[in-house]
């Protein structure tokens, strides 16, 4: 049985009830709220032959980057592949097949071609957008969505999600005015759009508009928190504003509360927790015993080796907690990853592995070695994914390693560079003062 969804796309094996559950799941995924998997399962309980329900279930388990999700996604893919489907549905399955095999770039290209032909396939646009994010495809983060926008009109289901994705792509390409305007419109149309909320948060972070950032997040918390499965990352953005304003008590309260208090085991949530504690450590903030429970949760991911970005953040937790065996498990997983024939081999070899070595060196007090390892990564760090805000951690670590290793000229140069980009940042000015040379008892301020 073939029906059409609310954008006119053919959906194989559906009836009215299963299609309703599917579209509810898709809406929840677009906003990052509720339990889209439960809605997909409800659709499949009604119509096990509904191809797009299996497709959405596969994407939901693949795009979280958690290794255990691969088995669920693979089963959904195999079941759907045995069913009759449309050309569009088969293209989704082709992309899923590529990602199951670790071929991130190939999966992104299949989805790119799919949405050129069917620009109203919002699931393909969202899956492709997330793949672009995970693989550091900066231009495609914007252009994949920009190509489809003229085919859409305001009022169509999911239009807000396109605006949110476009806003993030514009921000990652430094078009901040357009990004902010587009992101704000996204949440005007759908206040619960967590991705649109986060796109504006990125703009305010990159422009050091921290007071506005705190207001943007705190005044809208009822919309982006609650049952959102993206809320930890948005809480992390709020914590960055407070950290930049040197409000450490606020940062620690956010870590102990919504960022890590729920003890989420999802890799994406653990990434944010690690990144925040590492930033605090770089500033010589005593984080107490917080590394230990975080490392406990990372232990389940130590052998995965399926996404280099996660490995680096697991390494931060393991060195912070002094987990020597877990550190070796990360390196062993990376060696296996670098022997594979997939895209994570390159993510790991070019960025992830040397970054993990640099993190280990920093934790061990080998600051000059950390500098040696980090300097070549700055220009290519986008290859293992993440946003500009997330990858800023590499710059912060390099600056502190240069300072601690006594490389004063390099540390001053890096501080000067940062001041040019973030002149209104209290934290940046504090970092600059930390690398000030003291001669004759007098400090010469960094300009």
N, C-alpha and C positions, 0 to 999 in steps of 0.2 A: 504494500500500500504506500503510495507516495502522496504527500501533502506539501503545502508551501508554508514557510514560516512567515513571520510578520514583516519581513523585508522582501518577500516574494521568491525566496530561494527554495528549490525543490529539496525535500527531506524524505529519504527512503525509509520505508518500514514503520512509519509513524501513524498514530491516530490522534484525534483532538486532545485526548487526555495526556498522552505521552509527550506530545509536542508542547503542551502547556508546561509540564514539568521541565522539559529541556530548556524552554525559553526563560523560565524562572532561574534555572541554574546558570544560564548564560548571563542574565542580568546581574546575578550575585557575583559572578566572576568579574564582570566589568567594573563593579563597585568594590570588589574585594571584601564582601560582607557575607555573613551567614554561612551556610553549608551547601555549596553548590554540588558537592559529591552526593549528598543525600538526595537532592532533587534529580540528579542524573540516574541514581539507582532506582528512584521511583519511576522514572520514565522507562527504564529497562525492565522493571518488574511488570509494567503494563505491556510493553512491546519489546521483547528481547531482540527483535530483528531491526530495531531502529539504529541505523548506521551512525548518524551524527551523535547519538547519545554515547555510543562507544568511543567515538572520536573525541568528544569533549572530556570523557572520563580519562582517556589516555593523556590528553594535554594537561589536565589538572594534576596528574601525577608526575608528568615529565618536567613541568615548568617550575617546580619547587626546588629542583636540583638535589633532592634527597635520594640517595641510592636505593633505599627500599621501595620507592615509588616506581622504579623501573619495571619490576616484576608485574605490578598491577597494570601499568601502561602496556606492557608487552601482551598480557592476556587480552586486554581490550582491543588492541591492534589485531591480534590473531582472530578473535571472534568476528570483528567487523570485516576483515579481509575475506572471510568465507561467505559474506552476505552480498547480495546484489546491491550495487550503489550507483550513483550518478558520477559523471566525470569529475565534478567538483569534490564529491566525497572521496573518490579514489585519490585525488590530488592531496587531500588531507592525510590519507593513509600513507601515501608516498613520503610526505614530509615527516610523519611520525616514525616511519621505518628508518629514515636517515638519522633522526635524533636518537632512536634506540641504539643505533650502531655507533653513536658518538660523533656523527658527522653534522656538527652544528651549522656550519656554513652552508652545506648542501640543503639541510632542512629549511634554512632561511630563504634560500633561493627558490625552492619549490613553492613555498608560501608566497614569495614575491610574485612569481608567475601566476599563482592562483588568484591573487587579489588584483592583478592587472586585468584578468579576464572577468572576475566576479568581485568588483570593488565594494559590494555591499556585504561581503562575508566578514562580519565583524570579529568572529572567532579567529579566522586566519590572520586578520590584521593584528589582533592582540597577541596571538602566539608568535607571529613574526617580530612584533615590536619587542617582546620579551627576549627572544633569541638575539635580536640586535643588541639589546642591553647586556646580555650575558657574554657576548662575543666582542664587545667594544666597537660595534659598527656605528660610529658616531653619526655619519651622514645619513645612513639608512634609518636611524631612529627618527629622523625628521621626514625624510623623503618617502619612505614606505607609506606613511600616513598622508603626506601632502598629495601624493598621486591620487588617492581615493577621495579626498575631501570634496572636490568639485562635483562628484557623483552623488553626494549626500545633500540633504537639506535639514535644517533645524526642525525638530519635531519628530523625526524618524527615530524608532527605538534604538538606543545605544549611541545616538549622536554625541551625547556628552562624553562618552568614552573616547571617541575619536579626538575630540578637543583636548582631553586630558593627555592622551598619548602624543598628539602633535605638540602640545605645550612642553612636554618633557624633551622631545626631540629638538625643539627650538632652543630650549635652555642649554642642552648639551652642546649646541652649536653656537652658543654665546649670543643669541638673538633674544636678549633678556626682556626687552619691552614687549615684543610680540608674544613671548612665552608667558609672561605674567598676564597679559590681557586675555590670552586664549585659555590659560588655566583657570583664571577667575570666572570666565564665562562657563567653563565646564562645571564648576561646582555651583554656579547660579542655577544651571539647568537641573543638576542632580547633586544636592548637597552631600550625599553619601559617597560620591566618587572619590575614593581614597587616592587614586593615581593622580587625578587633577589637583587635589589638595597637596600632594607631595611635589608636583611639578612647580607650583608656586613656592613651596618651601625651599626648593633648590634654587630658584631665582634669588630669593631673599638671602640665602646662605652665600651664594656666589658674589652678591653685591654688598655683603656685610651689613645688611639692614636688619641687625639683630633685634632691635626693639620692635620693629614691625613684624619680624618673624615670630617672636614670642606671642605677640597679639594675634597674629594669623592662626597660630596653632591653638592657643588657649581659648580664644573666643569661639572656636568652631569644634572644640573637642567632642561635643555630643554627637557630631556628624561623623567624624572619622575614627572614633574609638569604638568602645562597646563591643559589638560582635564582629568587628573587622578583623580579618586574618592578615591585614597589612598594617595594623596599628602599631606594632613594635617599631617598625621602621619610621613611622611618623613621630612616635615618641622620641626616637633617636634624633630626629631633626630638631625637635624642641630642645633636647639636651645639648646639641651643638651650639644653639644660640646662647644658652646659659653658660656654656663653657667658654665661648668667645667673650662673654661679658665677665668672665672670671668668677662666676657664681657657683663655686664648686659644691656647696651644700645642696643646691638645687639639682645639680647633675647627679650626685650620689643618691639623692632621694628618688630621682627618676629611674636610675639604674635598679635600685632596690625594689621599686614599685613596678610600674608598667613595662619596663624594658626587660627585666630579668625575674621579677617577683613571681611571675606565673610559671617559671621553669619550662618554657616551651622547648621542645626537643627539635624543632624545625631548624635546619641549617641556616636558612635566611635570617631567622631571629637570633640565632647564636652568633652569626656574623656581626650583627649590630652590637651585641653585648661585648664581644671581644674588641671591636673597634673602639668602643667608648672607653673601656678600661685601659687599653693601650695608650690612648690619647692622654688619659689622666697620668699614667706612669711616665710618659714623656715629660710631663710638667712637674714631676717629683711629688705628685699627690699620693699619699699613703692610702691605698685602696683596701688595706686590711686583708681579710681572708677571702675576698670575693672571687679570686681566681679559682679557688678549689672547686666550688660547686659548678662553676662554668666549665672547667676542665672535665668534671665528671660527665656532663652531658655531651661534650665533644668526643669523649672516648668511643661512643657508638659510631662515630663518623670517621675515626682515624684510619681505618683500612679501606675506605671507599675509593679514594683516588679518581673520582669521576668528574671533579670540577676544581681546577687549580685555585680559583678565588676562595673557595671554602677551605682548602688546605692551609692557605696562608693565615686565615683567621683562627683555625684550629691550633696552628703553631703558636700564635700569640698566647692562647690560653694555656697551652702545655708548658711553654717556657715560663709563663707567669706563675704557674702552679708547681714548677719544678718536676714535671713528669717526664723523666728521661726515657722510659720505655715507650711512652706515647709519642714522643718526638721521633724515635726510631721507627715507629709504625708509620708515621706520616712520610718519612723519607723512603721507606720500603714501598709504600703505596705509590709514591711519585716515581720511583724507579720502574715499577710495573706500568704506570701510565705512560712513561716515556718510551716504553718498548711496544706500546700498542700502535695500531694503524688507525688513529682517529684524531679529531681536532684537539682533544685535551692533551694529546702528546705535545703539540706545539704550545698550547697555553702553559703547560707545566714546564717544558724545557726552556722556553724563552723568558718567562716571567715568574711563574709560581715557584719553581725549585730554587732559583737564585734568591728570590724574596724570602723563602723559608730559611735559607742559609743565613741571610742577612738578619732576620729576626732572631735566630739562634745566636748569632755573633753578638748582636746588641745585648741580649739578655746575659751573655757570658762576659760582658765587659770588653769584648774585642771590637771596639768602636771603629778603629781604622779599617778593619776588615769589613765591617758593616758598610762603611762609606764606599769602599771599593766595589762591593757587590751592588749597592743601590744606585750609584751614579748612572750606570748604563741603562737602568730600567726606566728612568723617568720619561724618556722619549717613546717608550714602547709599552708602557704599563697598561694602556687601554686594550691591548691584545688579550688580556685575560679577564676582561669584563669590568663591571662596576661603573659607577658614575664619577664625574670629576670630584664631587664631594667625598666619595668613599676613597678614591685613590689619592686624595690629599694626604692620607696617612703616610704614604711613602715619602713625600716631601718633608713632613714633620719629623719623621724618623731620621731622615738624612741630615736635616739641620741639627738635630740634637746629637746625633752620632759625630758629626763634624765638630761640634762644640766640645763634646766630652773627649774626643781624641786629640784635642789641642790644635786642630786645623783651623786656626783663627781666621785666616783670610777667606777660606771657603765658607766658614760659618757666617762671616760678615756679608759675604756676597749673597748667600742664600737668604739671609735676613733682609738685606736691601731689596732683593728681588721680591720677596713676600710683601714688604712694605709698599712697593709700587702697586701691587695687585690688591692689597687689603689695607689701605691707609687709615681706614676708620676702625680697624679692629683692635680693641684693647689687648687681646691675647697676642696678636702679632707684634704690637709694640713691646709687650713684655718679653716675647721671644727675642726681639732685637736687643733689648737691654741685657739679656742673659749672655749674649755673645759680645758685649761691649768690652773692648780692651781697656785694661786699667794700667795706667802709667803714672808713676809718681803719686799714687794715691788718688788720682783724679780719673773719673770715667769720661770717656769721649762718647757721647751719644751717637748712635747710628742715625744718619739723616732720615 
